């Protein structure tokens, strides 16, 4: 693509696109790319933003171009790509790109790039853009564990955060060589989700839960009938995963007890406990609850399990069962409230439940939800109306937040990430007054 073909008179291509969003919802996003092996993953992030209809400008550092070619970034963004401040000078891109952006996402943010940003360098287009941007700026670090944990990087991250930038907690896992540990770039989907949340709510990733310990349960349990069959439910785990992902980025130490999900990847920097049955979930929650300040039960726990689970596959024909007998599972949420009452977990523990409700001739969703809050005895109940394509398996949600103090607030329609941020606001307030 010829360098001057696109973006004349403006930093971004402005032709209409077939994709959503349009109008005010279409944002100007600068994707800065640092010089690290994870630079190739920025391609998926750029593609996701352009496919969502946003205007994207990619600004790599010179060393990022050692990993991914300029043509790739130009083709994916549909805009010209430069690294220095002396290209396209009449358009003053080193000032304008930052000034006009709605969001700057640095992916990957190397230790060097963050250090240069901290001291206010402006010797290439990306650092100059970082100095002129007044929109939310999100650094997504990727580096070896030693570099991430080095006091210089730790101090730089703290400085960037203190100045209002978001620095994402990296994932743990396999790094470039044979080593593994914290420093891995979170998955592109997760980066795009967090960036989209910042566009919806610029303060959504503030570090107000720094050092807090939070236990979240998510997903559905499966209760075996035999080695190949189970009783399950339609929970995708998306809401619980959104809560865990966001809590960790707001500074909390998060343990996520997960049942089955719609194939969700483990969120970055979260301690994962994978379980199968309601019984397993109860054991995992009971084990972890005494050490946390907040328990959020977003999981769809099966209320019943088959009373017997056959050791081998149930066959048709002679001996086939004509009914399944069920046994009630323990109510984990109500059990937690009991444990708090009996002093087995600290009395200050904040306990949050979820309610998936449908209204009927006897009462509406809120009537049932208020009764459930009383029955369960938790501090907060997040209420979703289910059915007709709502709540299960979808990316958007709405509902109400009911407090044991009688408070009731509507959770307006939005992404599950936005919903999670509202729930964590309420949780944060409860922690502060305890
Ligand atoms: N829950 C739990 N243990 C169970 C069942 C549910 O901890 N055995 C928790 C869920 O994680 C959720 C809350 O209880 O936070 C409400 O779940 P829901 O299925 O809506 O309520 P139930 O207690 O199952 O009540 P009902 O099915 O009668 O509406």
Boltz pocket constraint, residues with backbone or C-beta under 6 A from the ligand:
constraints:
  - pocket:
      binder: B
      contacts: [[A, 278], [A, 297], [A, 298], [A, 299], [A, 300], [A, 301], [A, 302], [A, 303], [A, 329], [A, 330], [A, 331], [A, 332], [A, 333], [A, 334], [A, 352], [A, 353], [A, 354], [A, 355], [A, 356], [A, 357]]
      max_distance: 6.0
